[in-house]
Amino acid sequence: MKNILVDEKDHPYSGTKYAWVRARALGGKTNIWGRLALRLSDYDFKAKTHDGYGDDWPISYADIEPYYDKVDRYLGISGVKENLPHLPDSLFQRPNKLSFGEVRLRESLKKMGRVLTPYRAGVTTDGLKHNKYRSKCYGRGACDRRPGGCDIHAAFDSPTGLIYPAMDTGHLTIRTNSIAHEVLVDPNTGKARGVGFVDSGTRKSYEAKGKVVIVAASTLESARLLLLSRSPQHPNGIGNSSGHVGHNFCEHVMGPGVTGLVKDMIGKPPTLDDGRPGGFYIPRFRNLKDRQPGFVRGYGFEGSGGFSIFPGNAFGTQGFGAQFKKDVRDHAGAFIGLGGFGEVLARYENYMDLDPEEKDAWGIPVLRFHYQFGDNEKKMCEDMAVAGREMLEQAGIEVVGTDDKMLTEGWSIHELGTARMGSDPKTSVLNQFQQSHDVKNLFVVDGSSHVSASCQNPTWTIMALAWRSCEYLAGEFKKGNL
């Protein structure tokens, strides 16, 4: 992790409390991501139509579905079809097996009208004939988000999944150790003409020129770059005539969870349960047909149970010597845990701007946060803890631990929404193709464009939208519109 995550002494930020995890490396956080690859649905894209809060996206599921399919085929995803309208199925490869305790919980949840599905992982389990850099998953690694990612690259990461194949075409040049600090503007046209950057080692300044500028620095850094790019044509930052750059920030709230003991598994022989990228996922079940009092939108649970390469229960087991070791071994495969991921509502008053005084190690103004969870998130987290306990107890699993505290803002590492898309240039930054309303040759193709967070992990949606935007960009080039 030391060579992937930033040193915060060099990369400070200010304002309200926020746990900002940043990875400045080739491939970024895809080198260490949790690999849960979920689709959004029209419960998300048309959320305002469903519950009256916020704004609808300017697209529907039908617009992005073909691009989800393209991402599935190109990168590989494992899972099981469940036919849920609020969690659309992917084009799945072979799923990972559930452990004994996970199957018990799945069968019990069916009686409650809820679903437990094997972890939908951005991992190729059948292999990809078109990619020589990645191998199929053999289910034999200690792959619990190990530093540096999957040893055989069965799990998707940007270098082996996208960058190396692109380099093989001969049409890609990469310049690492470069810190972008401004999108440059043609003074005559107001259009983007390139990017100004600093070499992180020599501190020399350079310019990269281009007919189109595509920003994909991650949600917060992309907003920072747009705000830094001030000029006479764009005094509030490039693409920011609406004043919405940096605003409508949203993510996922985490914290509440439960741990259970499957007593039938105490003393059982060990099974191979940890050679997989994840355990299970329980999709959202609140505010679909019925309205939950206290909050809008919903949350899902990620979890796992069974044996692991290191028995986590060892830290809390009392004793010493032979009896201690026996107790650890006997209970090693008997635990099951799950934790909630809830939607944080997009609000204009949750935003970040540039700190007028503080700068990073290269003299570039840093971000200042004005962001905190609201009452909706607090009420949702209260319900998470109650629902988690209820589900385990219903399955006959003894609850041995409950956590009802919200984790610090930013803990999910799912930053979204600082340059949202929309049909009205007065209240949005980008159009439905992630193209700037103000600057036609500027695109922002990361989580910045998201209108709402949903409760599903955003990686697959970011890539599907980027694919859609690139097809549109190519078409506009051919028409001479850029």
C-alpha positions in Angstrom: 0.0 0.0 0.0 2.9 2.4 0.7 3.7 2.7 -3.0 0.0 3.1 -4.0 -1.6 5.5 -1.5 -0.5 9.1 -1.1 1.5 10.7 1.7 -1.0 13.1 3.2 1.9 15.4 4.2 2.4 16.1 0.5 -1.3 15.9 -0.3 -3.2 17.8 2.4 -6.8 18.9 2.4 -8.9 21.0 4.7 -12.4 21.7 6.0 -14.9 19.3 7.6 -13.8 15.8 8.6 -13.4 13.4 5.7 -11.5 10.2 5.2 -10.0 10.7 1.8 -8.2 7.7 0.4 -6.2 8.5 -2.7 -4.0 6.3 -4.9 -1.6 8.0 -7.2 -0.3 5.1 -9.2 -0.8 3.7 -12.7 -4.3 2.3 -12.5 -5.2 4.2 -9.3 -7.5 2.5 -6.8 -8.4 -0.3 -9.2 -5.2 -1.8 -8.0 -6.8 -2.3 -4.5 -10.5 -2.1 -5.1 -13.0 -4.4 -3.4 -14.1 -5.8 -6.8 -17.9 -5.7 -6.2 -19.3 -4.9 -9.7 -23.0 -3.9 -9.6 -25.3 -2.3 -12.1 -27.7 0.5 -11.4 -31.4 0.4 -12.4 -34.2 2.8 -13.1 -34.8 2.9 -9.3 -31.6 4.9 -9.4 -31.6 6.7 -12.7 -35.2 7.7 -12.2 -35.1 8.0 -8.4 -36.9 11.4 -8.2 -39.7 9.9 -10.2 -39.9 7.1 -7.8 -39.7 8.9 -4.5 -39.8 12.7 -5.2 -36.3 13.5 -3.9 -33.5 15.2 -5.9 -33.2 14.9 -9.6 -33.5 12.2 -12.2 -30.5 11.3 -14.4 -30.8 12.4 -18.0 -30.5 8.7 -19.0 -32.4 5.5 -18.3 -31.2 1.9 -17.8 -32.0 1.2 -21.4 -29.5 3.8 -22.5 -26.6 2.3 -20.5 -27.5 -1.4 -20.6 -25.6 -2.2 -23.9 -22.5 -0.6 -22.4 -22.8 -2.6 -19.2 -22.9 -5.7 -21.5 -19.7 -4.5 -23.3 -17.9 -4.0 -20.0 -19.0 -7.5 -18.8 -17.7 -9.2 -21.9 -14.4 -7.2 -22.1 -13.5 -7.5 -18.4 -15.3 -10.5 -17.0 -17.7 -10.7 -14.1 -18.8 -13.6 -11.9 -22.2 -14.0 -10.4 -25.7 -15.6 -10.4 -28.8 -14.3 -12.2 -31.5 -13.2 -9.8 -33.9 -11.3 -12.1 -34.3 -8.4 -9.8 -35.6 -5.1 -11.2 -33.6 -3.0 -8.8 -30.4 -4.9 -9.3 -30.1 -5.9 -13.0 -28.2 -9.0 -13.9 -24.9 -9.0 -15.7 -23.5 -11.4 -18.4 -22.0 -13.6 -15.7 -19.2 -16.0 -15.8 -19.0 -18.9 -13.3 -20.0 -17.7 -9.8 -18.1 -18.3 -6.6 -19.5 -20.9 -4.2 -21.3 -19.9 -1.0 -20.1 -21.3 2.3 -22.4 -23.4 4.5 -23.4 -20.4 6.7 -24.0 -18.2 3.7 -26.3 -20.8 2.1 -28.3 -21.1 5.4 -28.7 -17.3 5.4 -29.7 -17.3 1.7 -32.5 -19.8 2.3 -33.8 -18.0 5.3 -33.9 -14.7 3.5 -36.1 -16.2 0.8 -38.8 -16.5 3.4 -38.5 -12.8 4.1 -38.7 -11.8 0.5 -35.1 -10.9 0.4 -32.1 -12.1 -1.7 -28.6 -13.2 -0.9 -26.5 -13.6 -4.0 -22.9 -14.7 -4.4 -20.6 -11.7 -4.6 -20.8 -10.1 -8.1 -17.1 -9.7 -8.6 -15.2 -8.0 -11.4 -13.2 -11.1 -11.8 -12.9 -13.4 -14.8 -13.6 -17.0 -13.7 -13.8 -18.5 -17.2 -10.9 -16.5 -18.7 -10.7 -13.9 -21.4 -9.3 -15.0 -24.8 -8.8 -11.4 -25.9 -6.5 -10.4 -23.0 -3.0 -12.0 -22.6 -2.3 -10.2 -19.4 -5.0 -11.8 -17.3 -5.7 -15.4 -16.2 -8.9 -16.9 -15.0 -9.5 -17.2 -11.2 -8.5 -20.5 -9.8 -9.9 -19.9 -6.3 -6.6 -20.5 -4.6 -5.3 -17.1 -3.6 -5.5 -15.1 -0.5 -7.4 -12.5 -2.4 -9.0 -10.4 0.4 -8.0 -7.2 -1.3 -4.3 -7.9 -0.8 -1.9 -5.0 -1.4 -1.1 -4.9 -5.1 -4.2 -6.7 -6.2 -4.7 -10.2 -7.6 -1.4 -12.0 -8.3 -2.6 -13.5 -11.6 -4.9 -10.5 -12.5 -8.1 -12.5 -12.6 -9.5 -9.5 -10.8 -9.9 -6.5 -13.0 -7.3 -3.7 -12.6 -6.8 -0.9 -15.1 -3.2 -1.7 -16.0 -3.8 -5.3 -17.2 -7.4 -4.9 -18.1 -7.2 -1.6 -20.1 -3.9 0.2 -20.2 -1.5 -2.6 -21.4 -3.9 -3.7 -24.2 -4.2 0.0 -25.3 -0.5 0.4 -25.3 -0.2 -2.7 -27.6 -2.1 -0.7 -30.2 0.8 1.7 -30.5 -1.6 4.7 -30.1 -1.2 5.3 -26.4 1.5 7.4 -24.7 1.7 7.4 -20.9 3.6 10.0 -18.8 3.7 9.0 -15.2 4.8 11.1 -12.3 2.8 14.0 -13.7 0.5 16.2 -11.7 -2.2 18.0 -13.8 -3.1 21.4 -12.4 -5.0 23.2 -15.2 -7.1 22.5 -18.2 -5.7 25.0 -20.7 -8.0 27.2 -22.7 -7.7 28.8 -26.2 -8.2 32.5 -25.5 -9.9 33.0 -28.9 -12.4 30.2 -28.8 -12.8 29.4 -25.1 -12.3 25.7 -25.9 -9.9 23.4 -24.1 -6.5 23.2 -25.8 -4.7 20.8 -23.5 -3.5 20.3 -19.9 -0.8 22.0 -17.8 1.1 19.7 -15.5 4.1 19.5 -13.2 6.7 16.7 -13.1 6.4 15.4 -9.5 10.1 14.7 -9.3 11.8 17.6 -11.1 9.0 20.1 -10.5 9.3 21.4 -14.0 6.1 22.6 -15.8 4.9 21.2 -19.1 1.9 21.4 -21.4 0.2 18.6 -23.3 -1.8 19.7 -26.2 -5.0 18.0 -27.5 -8.1 18.5 -29.7 -10.2 17.1 -26.8 -9.5 17.0 -23.1 -10.9 14.0 -21.2 -10.8 14.3 -17.4 -10.9 11.1 -15.3 -9.0 12.0 -12.2 -11.6 10.6 -9.8 -14.5 12.6 -8.5 -12.8 14.9 -6.1 -9.6 15.5 -8.0 -11.6 16.1 -11.2 -13.6 18.8 -9.5 -10.4 20.2 -8.1 -8.9 20.4 -11.6 -12.0 22.1 -13.1 -12.0 24.7 -10.3 -8.2 25.3 -10.7 -8.7 26.0 -14.4 -9.7 29.6 -14.2 -9.4 32.0 -17.1 -11.0 35.2 -18.4 -13.4 32.9 -20.4 -14.1 30.7 -17.4 -13.6 32.9 -14.2 -15.2 30.3 -11.8 -13.3 27.4 -13.3 -13.7 25.6 -16.6 -17.2 24.2 -17.2 -18.6 25.9 -14.2 -21.0 28.5 -15.5 -23.7 26.8 -13.4 -21.8 27.1 -10.2 -22.4 23.4 -9.6 -18.8 22.1 -9.9 -17.8 20.7 -6.5 -21.5 20.6 -5.3 -24.0 17.8 -5.0 -21.3 15.5 -3.6 -22.5 12.1 -2.5 -21.2 8.7 -1.6 -22.1 5.7 0.5 -22.5 5.6 4.3 -21.0 2.7 6.2 -20.6 1.4 9.7 -23.6 -0.6 10.9 -23.1 -4.4 10.8 -23.5 -7.6 12.6 -21.5 -10.7 13.3 -23.1 -14.1 13.8 -22.0 -17.6 15.0 -23.3 -20.6 13.0 -23.1 -23.2 15.8 -23.5 -26.1 13.4 -20.0 -25.3 12.0 -18.2 -25.4 15.3 -15.5 -28.1 15.2 -16.1 -28.9 11.6 -13.2 -29.7 9.3 -11.9 -26.7 7.4 -13.1 -25.9 3.9 -11.6 -23.6 1.2 -13.7 -20.5 1.6 -11.1 -17.7 1.2 -9.9 -18.4 -2.3 -12.6 -16.0 -3.7 -12.9 -12.3 -4.2 -15.9 -11.9 -1.8 -18.7 -13.7 0.0 -22.2 -12.4 -0.8 -24.3 -9.4 -1.4 -27.8 -8.7 -0.1 -29.4 -6.1 -2.5 -31.6 -3.2 -1.3 -35.0 -4.2 0.1 -36.2 -0.9 1.5 -38.3 1.7 -0.3 -38.9 -0.4 -3.4 -42.7 -1.0 -3.3 -43.4 0.1 0.3 -42.2 3.3 1.9 -40.0 3.0 4.9 -40.8 5.6 7.6 -37.9 7.9 8.4 -35.8 7.8 5.3 -35.8 7.6 1.5 -33.7 5.4 -0.8 -32.0 2.2 0.5 -28.9 0.2 1.4 -27.4 -3.2 0.7 -25.2 -5.5 2.7 -21.9 -7.0 1.8 -20.7 -10.0 3.9 -18.9 -13.3 4.1 -18.7 -16.4 6.3 -16.6 -19.5 6.5 -12.9 -20.3 6.8 -10.1 -17.8 5.9 -6.4 -18.0 5.7 -6.1 -16.3 9.1 -9.0 -16.9 11.5 -10.1 -13.5 12.5 -11.7 -14.8 15.7 -8.3 -15.5 17.1 -7.9 -11.9 18.3 -11.0 -12.1 20.5 -10.5 -15.7 21.8 -9.5 -16.0 25.4 -6.9 -18.4 26.7 -3.3 -19.6 25.9 -1.6 -22.7 24.6 -3.1 -25.9 23.3 -6.7 -25.1 24.4 -6.5 -21.6 22.9 -5.4 -23.1 19.6 -8.1 -25.7 19.7 -10.8 -23.1 20.4 -9.6 -20.9 17.5 -9.6 -23.9 15.1 -13.0 -25.1 16.2 -14.6 -21.8 15.7 -12.6 -20.6 12.6 -15.3 -21.4 10.1 -18.4 -20.7 12.2 -18.6 -17.0 11.9 -20.5 -14.9 9.4 -20.6 -11.1 9.2 -22.3 -8.5 7.1 -22.0 -4.7 6.8 -24.3 -2.1 5.3 -23.6 0.4 2.4 -26.3 3.1 2.2 -27.0 5.8 -0.3 -26.0 9.3 0.8 -28.4 11.8 -0.7 -26.9 14.4 -3.2 -27.4 17.9 -1.7 -26.1 21.2 -3.1 -24.9 22.2 0.3 -22.6 19.2 0.5 -19.6 20.5 -1.5 -15.9 21.2 -1.7 -14.0 24.2 -3.0 -10.4 25.4 -3.2 -8.7 26.4 0.0 -7.6 30.0 -0.4 -4.4 29.5 1.7 -3.3 25.8 1.9 -1.4 24.2 -0.9 0.1 20.8 -1.6 3.8 20.0 -1.9 3.8 21.3 -5.5 2.2 24.6 -4.7 -1.2 23.7 -6.0 -4.3 24.8 -3.9 -5.9 21.9 -2.1 -9.6 21.0 -1.7 -11.6 22.2 1.3 -14.6 20.1 2.4 -18.0 21.4 3.4 -19.6 18.0 3.8 -21.5 16.0 6.4 -24.1 13.2 6.7 -27.7 14.3 7.2 -30.7 13.1 9.0 -31.6 10.7 6.2 -28.3 8.9 6.5 -28.6 8.7 10.3 -32.1 7.2 10.2 -30.9 4.7 7.4 -28.0 3.5 9.5 -30.3 2.9 12.5 -32.4 0.7 10.3 -29.3 -1.1 8.9 -28.3 -2.4 12.4 -31.8 -3.5 13.2 -32.3 -5.3 9.9 -28.9 -7.0 10.0 -29.6 -8.5 13.5 -33.1 -9.5 12.4 -31.9 -11.4 9.3 -29.3 -13.4 11.3 -31.7 -14.3 14.1 -34.3 -15.3 11.5 -31.8 -17.8 10.1 -31.1 -19.3 13.5 -27.6 -17.7 13.6 -26.6 -16.4 17.0 -25.7 -12.7 17.0 -22.4 -12.3 18.8 -21.6 -8.7 17.7 -23.4 -5.6 16.6 -22.1 -2.3 15.4 -24.5 0.6 15.0 -22.1 3.5 14.6 -21.7 5.4 11.4 -18.1 5.5 10.1 -16.5 8.8 9.2 -17.6 10.5 6.0 -15.5 9.2 3.1 -15.0 5.7 4.5 -16.6 4.0 1.6 -14.1 5.5 -0.9 -17.1 5.8 -3.3 -16.9 9.5 -4.2 -19.6 10.7 -6.6 -21.4 13.7 -8.0 -19.2 16.8 -8.1 -19.9 17.6 -11.8 -23.2 16.0 -12.3 -24.9 15.4 -15.7 -28.3 16.9 -16.5 -30.4 18.4 -19.3 -30.4 21.9 -17.9 -27.0 23.8 -18.1 -28.1 26.0 -15.3 -28.2 23.2 -12.7 -25.7 20.7 -14.1 -22.2 20.6 -15.4 -22.3 17.8 -18.1 -24.8 16.5 -20.6 -25.8 12.8 -20.8 -22.6 11.9 -22.6 -20.5 13.5 -19.9 -19.6 16.4 -22.2 -19.3 19.8 -20.7 -22.3 22.1 -21.4 -19.9 25.1 -21.6 -16.9 23.6 -23.4 -17.8 21.1 -26.1 -14.3 19.5 -26.3 -14.1 18.8 -22.6 -15.4 15.5 -21.1 -15.4 14.3 -17.5 -15.8 10.5 -17.4 -15.6 9.4 -13.8 -17.9 9.4 -10.8 -18.2 13.2 -11.0 -21.1 12.9 -13.4 -23.3 10.8 -11.2 -26.6 12.5 -10.3 -27.2 10.3 -7.3 -25.1 7.7 -5.4 -27.6 4.8 -5.3 -26.4 2.1 -2.8 -24.6 0.0 -5.4 -20.8 0.2 -5.9 -20.1 2.6 -8.8 -17.1 1.0 -10.7 -19.1 -0.8 -13.4 -21.3 2.2 -14.0 -18.3 4.5 -14.3 -16.8 2.3 -17.0 -20.1 1.7 -18.8 -20.7 5.5 -19.0 -17.2 6.1 -20.1 -17.6 3.6 -22.9 -20.8 5.3 -24.0 -19.2 8.7 -23.9 -16.2 7.6 -26.0 -18.5 6.2 -28.7 -20.3 9.5 -28.8 -17.0 11.4 -28.8 -15.7 9.4 -31.8 -19.0 10.1 -33.6 -18.7 13.8 -33.0 -15.2 13.8 -34.3 -16.3 12.2 -37.5 -19.0 14.8 -37.9 -16.5 17.6 -37.3 -18.4 18.9 -34.2 -15.4 19.0 -31.9 
